[in-house]
Amino acid sequence: MQDSLALRVTGAYRERDGFLTLVDETGTPFDDSNDQDQWLVRAQLGFETEGGVRGRIIGDYSKSTSSCCSPIELYQSPLVTGGAYAGVGLGANGGNGQPTVATNPFDAGTFREALSDRVASANFAPIVDVDNWGITGEVEFPVGDSADLFFVGSYRKFDSNETYDSDFTALDIFNVDLLDLELETITAELRLQGEAFEGKLDYIIGGFYSDEQIDQSVSFALGSDYDANVGALLFVPTGGAFGGAPLQTLSGGINPAGTSNTNRFQQSAQSYSIFTHNSFEVFDGFELTLGARYSWEEKEGGFTQTAVNNQICPAILGSLEAGAIPAGLEGPAVQLGCFGFTAPADLPQATQPGLPAAFLPRTFQADFSDEELIYTIRAAYEFSPAVNVYGSFTHGYKAGGINLDTTAAVGGADPTFLSEEVDAIEFGLKSRFLDNAVTFNLAAFYEEFTNFQVLEFTGTAFETFNVPIAETRGVEIESLIRPTDELTFNIAATILEASYPEDCAGDQTAPQVVSLCGFDLTNAPQVVGLFGALWEKPISASAEFFLSGQIRLESDQRTSTQAIVPPSFPPGSNPTQNQVEAAAANQPLIVADVQDGNEFINLRAGLRFNDGAYAIEGFVNNLTDNVTRGVTFNTTLRGSGAANSRSAFPLQPRTYGVVLRAKF
């Protein structure tokens, strides 16, 4: 039994204070966010029979109550600085208690200062409870002397419950009372792997199946400050005539506070594929690799509304039909009175011609299916054991699907999005010199994406849409240098151009697509450099000291989906592509989109004992406490267009600590 069974159990626990301080509208701290509180246990049982059958059973469970994530407002809406929020009784700061926020859309220095403060406004801290567990089984059967048959099956369950302040201010405007997500995944893979022709051919042939079930219920609610916030949004066109209660005035006295609903999103997805991957040594030093996968995708999903407590939306629509809403305010009044996340679905006014209500949510049930051949061809030639060159072409694929959002079918829109395809070419060199003390690798690549998938949060909705064309091209260099047995240096650099070409829209006329043409992709810096060093020094027969450091450099990069404010057109106008392009050419740049280049320095030092059986390490990440952000977006219900407030999710500040490791 000792020779045929093996058991490994691992566990991990991580706790860290939040690096964002949450404050109310007065700037008074009351909690923190972006902390870590999670643990994991994993067990693995391995076995081997006398007949050569080997296998593993792996089970894991993790629990997280980490509070994530709170954004920081970078740019304050002109509605706040212009006095609209003060005019309706929401304070001169509009519920933002941060010590710093930019009022100039070009003030990048204040954007950085706001991030450096690490203070976010909210009226309560995020509450998150996540359970994640799964089991995987793998069995290997020998088939003759040169092949093995593998079966891998898995089951995974993910459950999360979240509650958070969704307007990202200290005002009580809009909250997610409960987001309940259940995700179940079953996978199975069978593959035959071996060699033939006296070892000249390495082959894999197999099939794969997965089944994924998504069930998400989201309960939204409007808060006590919602009506006053609407008053601020309507302050300029009305001169503040409605004060802090415009919806109550226009609806005949109905207060929107407490309005709520529960939206349910479900999806069933199945994926089937057969695949093969083969490497053949054509002649000495020349290897040809051919791989292919044929994939079938099927998805069925939709949106239903399981609970509604909304009196304000029908009342506003009734006032609209009665002609009781002042001219020029019909559209804004209906959009704000029937806020998309809390509006009742399938109201008859959504399909009535002449009413500005086509945006109202509609329940839907949609199907998506697709199939695609994915393949790769690679040729490599070895000039010597130390020098190898290669070239490859790959046709890749990412399945399309269904937009699981309340706005996905508004106006009768198709709630599905297309599959993404990519054609990629790469040429490279891999080499070693000086008795393997130096390695040098070089690669050049080009990728063209068709129906590139983009997920955008507009401030009031999530939407996945397709951009007909996107491109990336670049060069990668990496080198490893070992001047002594104790010292190692690594150097890497990437020069990248990742963009939507000028003709990226194809024949589409959607403003959110046309507006992207000519701009870089998000989070794709043109230059990235990496330099690292490792010193390992034995200090006794059983102990070793080590010191490592890494510097990462990044050039400027975009952090928003859109680079400009997409143009808008009256409902039903159906503009041509030339009209959309002309309008987009005159639109202002999105505020706080581009993040300046930055650098990160990480250090780690410690002692290892008994060949790594025990270790103690000290580390510091982001040594210089560099301030960066991952995603920048329109703050919910905080202006519109160029007057929209902008917020961002900050990345981790400087962190340091001690790690203890033990194997037994």
FIKOLFI-540621 format. One line per 10 residues: number of its first residue (from 0); their letters; for each residue x negated, y negated, z of C-alpha. Coordinates in pm, whole numbers, always signed. Example, Ala and Ser with C-alpha at 12.3 -4.5 7.8 and 13.67 -1.06 7.14 Angstrom:
# residues 2
0) AS) -1230 +450 +780 | -1367 +106 +714 .
This chain:
# residues 664
0) MQDSLALRVT) +0 +0 +0 | -282 -235 +79 | -421 -194 -272 | -86 -226 -452 | +99 -500 -261 | -1 -857 -188 | +191 -1127 -5 | +117 -1499 -13 | +310 -1758 +187 | +245 -2131 +153 .
10) GAYRERDGFL) +408 -2430 +312 | +379 -2804 +294 | +519 -3096 +489 | +487 -3460 +399 | +605 -3765 +591 | +522 -4125 +511 | +668 -4458 +612 | +848 -4653 +343 | +638 -4913 +165 | +933 -5147 +101 .
20) TLVDETGTPF) +1090 -5355 +377 | +1466 -5404 +342 | +1607 -5742 +446 | +1951 -5899 +466 | +2049 -6229 +303 | +1874 -6425 +579 | +1545 -6241 +526 | +1580 -6043 +850 | +1429 -5692 +822 | +1657 -5402 +917 .
30) DDSNDQDQWL) +1506 -5089 +759 | +1255 -4963 +504 | +1275 -4767 +179 | +1061 -4563 -59 | +943 -4335 +220 | +865 -3964 +207 | +1017 -3698 +429 | +1008 -3355 +270 | +896 -2999 +326 | +842 -2690 +114 .
40) VRAQLGFETE) +797 -2318 +174 | +698 -2072 -97 | +651 -1696 -79 | +502 -1472 -345 | +500 -1093 -344 | +276 -920 -598 | +260 -550 -676 | +85 -305 -907 | +162 +62 -968 | -75 +341 -1058 .
50) GGVRGRIIGD) +75 +335 -1406 | -45 -21 -1462 | +288 -197 -1412 | +232 -529 -1239 | +474 -789 -1116 | +545 -1087 -896 | +850 -1211 -712 | +836 -1577 -614 | +1083 -1760 -394 | +1074 -2120 -284 .
60) YSKSTSSCCS) +1284 -2369 -92 | +1234 -2741 -45 | +1419 -3009 +149 | +1389 -3384 +103 | +1552 -3678 +278 | +1314 -3931 +124 | +1479 -4270 +86 | +1441 -4363 -279 | +1443 -4602 -449 | +1489 -4975 -391 .
70) PIELYQSPLV) +1400 -5238 -652 | +1259 -5587 -605 | +1415 -5887 -778 | +1146 -6054 -992 | +1348 -6324 -1168 | +1640 -6507 -1012 | +1935 -6574 -1237 | +1987 -6941 -1333 | +2335 -6896 -1186 | +2169 -6882 -843 .
80) TGGAYAGVGL) +1923 -7165 -897 | +2198 -7372 -1060 | +2417 -7354 -749 | +2691 -7121 -872 | +2650 -6876 -585 | +2636 -7153 -327 | +2946 -7302 -486 | +3151 -6991 -414 | +3023 -6943 -60 | +2758 -6677 -124 .
90) GANGGNGQPT) +2463 -6889 -13 | +2196 -7082 -195 | +1989 -6766 -241 | +2282 -6561 -370 | +2221 -6284 -120 | +1850 -6248 -195 | +1655 -6257 +130 | +1316 -6193 -33 | +1044 -6444 +59 | +946 -6477 -307 .
100) VATNPFDAGT) +1136 -6459 -636 | +1056 -6634 -964 | +1288 -6900 -1102 | +1080 -6958 -1416 | +1118 -6679 -1675 | +751 -6713 -1775 | +604 -6715 -1423 | +413 -6385 -1428 | +216 -6489 -1119 | +532 -6510 -909 .
110) FREALSDRVA) +651 -6176 -1048 | +331 -6023 -908 | +371 -6210 -579 | +726 -6080 -537 | +598 -5726 -590 | +308 -5789 -349 | +549 -5891 -72 | +711 -5547 -97 | +1040 -5683 +33 | +1376 -5589 -118 .
120) SANFAPIVDV) +1726 -5716 -42 | +2008 -5476 +44 | +2301 -5439 +277 | +2207 -5081 +370 | +1921 -4839 +305 | +1951 -4556 +51 | +2059 -4222 +196 | +1933 -3912 +15 | +1962 -3542 +98 | +1818 -3294 -154 .
130) DNWGITGEVE) +1802 -2913 -140 | +1612 -2729 -411 | +1552 -2355 -421 | +1484 -2081 -667 | +1358 -1731 -731 | +1143 -1604 -1017 | +1055 -1250 -1112 | +781 -1145 -1353 | +700 -789 -1462 | +421 -676 -1694 .
140) FPVGDSADLF) +436 -334 -1864 | +135 -198 -2052 | +217 -89 -2408 | -72 +118 -2532 | -428 -1 -2487 | -399 -342 -2653 | -60 -490 -2570 | +161 -576 -2276 | +533 -640 -2249 | +634 -922 -2014 .
150) FVGSYRKFDS) +971 -1009 -1867 | +1021 -1331 -1672 | +1355 -1424 -1519 | +1449 -1709 -1289 | +1737 -1870 -1104 | +1725 -2223 -962 | +1977 -2433 -769 | +1947 -2805 -708 | +2187 -2996 -479 | +2167 -3363 -394 .
160) NETYDSDFTA) +2384 -3611 -208 | +2303 -3980 -238 | +2452 -4305 -113 | +2307 -4639 -212 | +2364 -5010 -255 | +2395 -5035 -632 | +2400 -5414 -679 | +2045 -5439 -536 | +2118 -5751 -329 | +2215 -5817 +32 .
170) LDIFNVDLLD) +2567 -5902 -84 | +2836 -5636 -63 | +2929 -5622 -432 | +2909 -5269 -567 | +2809 -4942 -401 | +2774 -4575 -482 | +2954 -4424 -184 | +2854 -4072 -281 | +2670 -3915 -570 | +2702 -3537 -548 .
180) LELETITAEL) +2496 -3345 -805 | +2480 -2968 -848 | +2248 -2818 -1107 | +2215 -2444 -1171 | +1968 -2294 -1418 | +1915 -1934 -1526 | +1632 -1838 -1761 | +1507 -1514 -1912 | +1209 -1448 -2136 | +1089 -1127 -2297 .
190) RLQGEAFEGK) +760 -1127 -2486 | +512 -883 -2631 | +153 -999 -2609 | -156 -827 -2736 | -430 -800 -2996 | -481 -610 -3321 | -729 -557 -3604 | -1014 -487 -3366 | -950 -803 -3168 | -932 -1039 -3465 .
200) LDYIIGGFYS) -561 -1109 -3407 | -409 -1231 -3080 | -32 -1233 -3102 | +278 -1316 -2899 | +633 -1228 -3004 | +932 -1296 -2785 | +1268 -1442 -2707 | +1397 -1693 -2453 | +1738 -1774 -2306 | +1850 -2042 -2063 .
210) DEQIDQSVSF) +2184 -2139 -1913 | +2223 -2473 -1736 | +2533 -2592 -1550 | +2567 -2955 -1441 | +2842 -3076 -1208 | +2820 -3434 -1087 | +3078 -3637 -896 | +3016 -4006 -835 | +3231 -4220 -606 | +3199 -4592 -679 .
220) ALGSDYDANV) +3340 -4877 -470 | +3365 -5255 -493 | +3256 -5445 -183 | +3388 -5743 +10 | +3178 -5992 -193 | +3283 -5867 -536 | +3547 -6133 -604 | +3318 -6416 -492 | +3043 -6274 -715 | +3285 -6286 -1008 .
230) GALLFVPTGG) +3348 -6649 -914 | +2975 -6716 -946 | +2961 -6543 -1285 | +3255 -6756 -1407 | +3133 -7074 -1238 | +2983 -7235 -1548 | +3272 -7183 -1795 | +3534 -7280 -1534 | +3345 -7550 -1346 | +3405 -7350 -1028 .
240) AFGGAPLQTL) +3780 -7401 -1053 | +3859 -7058 -909 | +3616 -7085 -617 | +3535 -6754 -455 | +3859 -6572 -545 | +3910 -6577 -924 | +4042 -6222 -953 | +4287 -6274 -669 | +4406 -6592 -840 | +4443 -6432 -1183 .
250) SGGINPAGTS) +4603 -6109 -1053 | +4863 -6264 -830 | +4684 -6209 -500 | +4519 -5867 -526 | +4182 -5848 -353 | +3940 -5618 -543 | +3751 -5528 -222 | +3789 -5157 -153 | +3864 -5068 -514 | +3720 -4723 -575 .
260) NTNRFQQSAQ) +3727 -4417 -793 | +3554 -4084 -837 | +3421 -3987 -1176 | +3323 -3630 -1253 | +3075 -3526 -1520 | +3029 -3162 -1617 | +2814 -2990 -1875 | +2746 -2632 -1973 | +2437 -2580 -2189 | +2292 -2266 -2344 .
270) SYSIFTHNSF) +1965 -2235 -2532 | +1844 -1935 -2730 | +1517 -1896 -2914 | +1286 -1645 -3073 | +919 -1726 -3106 | +580 -1605 -3216 | +229 -1739 -3171 | -64 -1583 -3356 | -435 -1661 -3371 | -634 -1481 -3639 .
280) EVFDGFELTL) -1009 -1487 -3692 | -1020 -1508 -4073 | -1398 -1480 -4081 | -1679 -1540 -3838 | -1627 -1881 -3676 | -1299 -1966 -3855 | -971 -1918 -3668 | -622 -1980 -3800 | -327 -2022 -3563 | +34 -1996 -3672 .
290) GARYSWEEKE) +322 -2044 -3432 | +696 -2073 -3478 | +1009 -2094 -3269 | +1366 -2089 -3391 | +1598 -2247 -3138 | +1976 -2261 -3103 | +2132 -2516 -2867 | +2493 -2530 -2749 | +2636 -2783 -2505 | +2987 -2856 -2384 .
300) GGFTQTAVNN) +3060 -3136 -2143 | +3277 -3424 -2053 | +3404 -3691 -1818 | +3715 -3676 -1603 | +3844 -3900 -1328 | +3943 -3713 -1013 | +4048 -4004 -790 | +4144 -4367 -852 | +4224 -4646 -609 | +4235 -4949 -836 .
310) QICPAILGSL) +4510 -5210 -833 | +4307 -5503 -961 | +4247 -5375 -1315 | +4614 -5306 -1407 | +4710 -5641 -1252 | +4451 -5833 -1457 | +4565 -5653 -1773 | +4923 -5744 -1687 | +4823 -6110 -1652 | +4645 -6087 -1988 .
320) EAGAIPAGLE) +4951 -5949 -2163 | +5168 -6216 -1997 | +4939 -6492 -2123 | +4850 -6597 -1767 | +4472 -6600 -1819 | +4330 -6931 -1946 | +4211 -6938 -2306 | +3847 -6844 -2342 | +3839 -6642 -2020 | +4035 -6341 -2142 .
330) GPAVQLGCFG) +3728 -6130 -2222 | +3522 -6208 -1910 | +3825 -6178 -1681 | +3916 -5834 -1813 | +3556 -5709 -1814 | +3500 -5816 -1453 | +3847 -5725 -1329 | +3812 -5384 -1490 | +3446 -5322 -1407 | +3344 -5015 -1605 .
340) FTAPADLPQA) +3226 -4795 -1317 | +3547 -4840 -1114 | +3810 -4897 -1385 | +4090 -4643 -1431 | +4034 -4424 -1735 | +4270 -4384 -2030 | +4474 -4699 -1974 | +4702 -4768 -2274 | +4557 -5119 -2316 | +4224 -4962 -2421 .
350) TQPGLPAAFL) +4371 -4880 -2762 | +4598 -5181 -2815 | +4484 -5401 -3106 | +4414 -5762 -3021 | +4335 -5705 -2653 | +3975 -5745 -2526 | +4003 -5409 -2352 | +3836 -5163 -2590 | +3550 -5129 -2338 | +3776 -4954 -2086 .
360) PRTFQADFSD) +3660 -4600 -2003 | +3813 -4301 -2171 | +3786 -3945 -2051 | +3643 -3704 -2304 | +3540 -3349 -2371 | +3268 -3305 -2631 | +3069 -3027 -2793 | +2716 -3037 -2927 | +2533 -2768 -3119 | +2215 -2764 -3320 .
370) EELIYTIRAA) +1943 -2533 -3440 | +1590 -2600 -3553 | +1271 -2431 -3664 | +973 -2556 -3463 | +631 -2460 -3594 | +261 -2531 -3571 | -36 -2463 -3796 | -390 -2500 -3664 | -726 -2429 -3821 | -1049 -2432 -3620 .
380) YEFSPAVNVY) -1408 -2376 -3726 | -1697 -2305 -3493 | -2021 -2437 -3639 | -2202 -2293 -3339 | -2106 -2179 -2988 | -2143 -2544 -2886 | -1962 -2727 -3168 | -1603 -2671 -3282 | -1376 -2875 -3511 | -1004 -2832 -3564 .
390) GSFTHGYKAG) -701 -2973 -3741 | -335 -2910 -3672 | +16 -2994 -3785 | +316 -2948 -3556 | +686 -2996 -3612 | +848 -3046 -3272 | +1203 -3082 -3149 | +1401 -3206 -2849 | +1767 -3112 -2844 | +2035 -3377 -2850 .
400) GINLDTTAAV) +2328 -3375 -2615 | +2618 -3553 -2452 | +2615 -3892 -2280 | +2753 -3820 -1934 | +2864 -4173 -1854 | +3197 -4353 -1813 | +3118 -4576 -2111 | +3022 -4295 -2351 | +3355 -4281 -2537 | +3472 -4644 -2512 .
410) GGADPTFLSE) +3636 -4773 -2827 | +3659 -4418 -2957 | +3280 -4384 -2976 | +3114 -4046 -3022 | +2972 -3951 -2679 | +2698 -3732 -2827 | +2346 -3821 -2937 | +2128 -3653 -3200 | +1832 -3421 -3161 | +1487 -3575 -3177 .
420) EVDAIEFGLK) +1224 -3437 -3414 | +854 -3513 -3440 | +588 -3438 -3700 | +240 -3454 -3548 | -105 -3434 -3707 | -424 -3403 -3504 | -791 -3363 -3591 | -1058 -3311 -3331 | -1409 -3216 -3227 | -1513 -3018 -2918 .
430) SRFLDNAVTF) -1881 -2992 -2832 | -2132 -2904 -2560 | -2495 -3013 -2530 | -2801 -2971 -2308 | -2721 -2623 -2179 | -2357 -2720 -2119 | -2458 -3013 -1901 | -2269 -3247 -2137 | -1934 -3192 -2308 | -1790 -3434 -2560 .
440) NLAAFYEEFT) -1443 -3408 -2714 | -1286 -3636 -2972 | -933 -3629 -3116 | -738 -3848 -3359 | -362 -3810 -3389 | -51 -3942 -3561 | +310 -3869 -3466 | +630 -3972 -3642 | +954 -3934 -3449 | +1291 -3901 -3618 .
450) NFQVLEFTGT) +1604 -3989 -3417 | +1387 -4090 -3122 | +1594 -4064 -2802 | +1613 -4375 -2583 | +1779 -4392 -2240 | +1877 -4748 -2148 | +2028 -4901 -1835 | +2193 -5227 -1936 | +2281 -5337 -1583 | +2635 -5203 -1612 .
460) AFETFNVPIA) +2595 -4871 -1797 | +2356 -4588 -1884 | +2335 -4488 -2249 | +2122 -4252 -2454 | +2100 -4348 -2820 | +1884 -4263 -3120 | +1636 -4484 -3300 | +1580 -4345 -3653 | +1200 -4391 -3654 | +924 -4433 -3394 .
470) ETRGVEIESL) +550 -4381 -3437 | +240 -4320 -3230 | -119 -4305 -3349 | -447 -4315 -3169 | -782 -4175 -3067 | -878 -3987 -2748 | -1231 -3942 -2617 | -1337 -3741 -2314 | -1675 -3638 -2181 | -1809 -3447 -1882 .
480) IRPTDELTFN) -2170 -3498 -1772 | -2351 -3289 -1508 | -2702 -3432 -1457 | -2753 -3199 -1157 | -2571 -2908 -995 | -2442 -3148 -729 | -2331 -3442 -943 | -2057 -3460 -1209 | -1931 -3757 -1411 | -1622 -3761 -1630 .
490) IAATILEASY) -1529 -4030 -1881 | -1213 -4055 -2090 | -1047 -4319 -2305 | -736 -4347 -2520 | -667 -4609 -2784 | -299 -4593 -2871 | -47 -4767 -3090 | +304 -4654 -2999 | +575 -4860 -3161 | +904 -4890 -3338 .
500) PEDCAGDQTA) +813 -4991 -3696 | +975 -5291 -3860 | +1214 -5061 -4048 | +1290 -4844 -3744 | +1669 -4885 -3770 | +1711 -4707 -4102 | +2069 -4786 -4207 | +2196 -4844 -3852 | +2354 -5175 -3750 | +2376 -5124 -3373 .
510) PQVVSLCGFD) +2217 -5433 -3208 | +2042 -5228 -2938 | +1866 -5029 -3215 | +1783 -5313 -3456 | +1646 -5521 -3166 | +1376 -5263 -3095 | +1217 -5273 -3441 | +867 -5422 -3444 | +801 -5375 -3071 | +588 -5132 -2872 .
520) LTNAPQVVGL) +733 -4834 -2692 | +788 -4867 -2317 | +509 -4775 -2073 | +259 -4718 -2354 | -56 -4929 -2293 | -276 -4964 -2600 | -596 -4889 -2407 | -646 -4653 -2113 | -988 -4579 -1968 | -1089 -4334 -1697 .
530) FGALWEKPIS) -1419 -4295 -1515 | -1478 -4048 -1235 | -1762 -3904 -1031 | -1795 -3608 -794 | -2084 -3537 -556 | -2089 -3197 -385 | -2367 -3138 -130 | -2418 -2817 +70 | -2507 -2901 +430 | -2530 -2545 +562 .
540) ASAEFFLSGQ) -2478 -2188 +451 | -2102 -2220 +507 | -2027 -2592 +479 | -2022 -2844 +197 | -1972 -3220 +185 | -1807 -3384 -114 | -1732 -3738 -229 | -1526 -3824 -537 | -1403 -4143 -696 | -1194 -4238 -996 .
550) IRLESDQRTS) -1128 -4566 -1176 | -837 -4595 -1419 | -801 -4901 -1644 | -486 -4989 -1837 | -413 -5269 -2083 | -87 -5467 -2097 | +230 -5263 -2140 | +602 -5308 -2176 | +823 -5197 -1885 | +1176 -5250 -2022 .
560) TQAIVPPSFP) +1376 -5064 -2283 | +1452 -5380 -2483 | +1194 -5645 -2568 | +1451 -5911 -2658 | +1808 -5985 -2553 | +2010 -5789 -2812 | +2252 -6010 -3006 | +2624 -5972 -2943 | +2910 -5994 -3191 | +3288 -6026 -3150 .
570) PGSNPTQNQV) +3473 -5693 -3124 | +3570 -5558 -3465 | +3337 -5791 -3658 | +3124 -5505 -3799 | +2815 -5711 -3890 | +2580 -5593 -4162 | +2224 -5493 -4084 | +2096 -5818 -4240 | +2325 -6016 -4009 | +2207 -5824 -3703 .
580) EAAAANQPLI) +1840 -5868 -3804 | +1891 -6241 -3856 | +2059 -6276 -3518 | +1791 -6068 -3346 | +1516 -6288 -3492 | +1655 -6583 -3294 | +1703 -6399 -2964 | +1480 -6477 -2663 | +1233 -6228 -2522 | +1348 -6023 -2225 .
590) VADVQDGNEF) +1222 -6176 -1900 | +946 -5989 -1710 | +908 -5718 -1970 | +531 -5713 -2022 | +308 -5611 -1733 | -51 -5734 -1738 | -336 -5487 -1756 | -454 -5341 -1428 | -696 -5102 -1265 | -664 -4831 -1001 .
600) INLRAGLRFN) -940 -4695 -778 | -902 -4370 -585 | -1156 -4227 -340 | -1172 -3896 -155 | -1434 -3746 +79 | -1444 -3446 +305 | -1593 -3122 +429 | -1522 -2768 +306 | -1599 -2455 +504 | -1629 -2087 +414 .
610) DGAYAIEGFV) -1593 -2134 +37 | -1294 -2362 +77 | -1105 -2153 +330 | -1087 -2461 +551 | -1125 -2827 +464 | -1078 -3172 +608 | -1046 -3463 +367 | -995 -3835 +387 | -851 -4025 +93 | -747 -4368 -24 .
620) NNLTDNVTRG) -541 -4422 -338 | -509 -4758 -512 | -801 -4893 -309 | -759 -5253 -427 | -384 -5246 -349 | -298 -5326 -709 | +61 -5433 -761 | +240 -5263 -1049 | +591 -5171 -1154 | +727 -4875 -1343 .
630) VTFNTTLRGS) +1061 -4991 -1486 | +1208 -5342 -1519 | +1583 -5381 -1579 | +1882 -5615 -1567 | +2010 -5653 -1210 | +2369 -5531 -1186 | +2638 -5804 -1206 | +2380 -6081 -1175 | +2427 -6285 -1491 | +2419 -6192 -1857 .
640) GAANSRSAFP) +2194 -6229 -2159 | +1896 -6455 -2101 | +2054 -6568 -1771 | +2047 -6217 -1625 | +1847 -6155 -1311 | +1563 -5906 -1354 | +1452 -5643 -1103 | +1183 -5375 -1102 | +1093 -5054 -925 | +743 -5095 -778 .
650) LQPRTYGVVL) +481 -4823 -788 | +292 -4710 -480 | +65 -4957 -300 | -262 -4862 -133 | -220 -4541 +65 | -472 -4361 +281 | -477 -4063 +509 | -628 -3735 +620 | -561 -3389 +476 | -621 -3060 +657 .
660) RAKF) -631 -2740 +452 | -647 -2380 +567 | -625 -2042 +395 | -569 -1733 +605 .
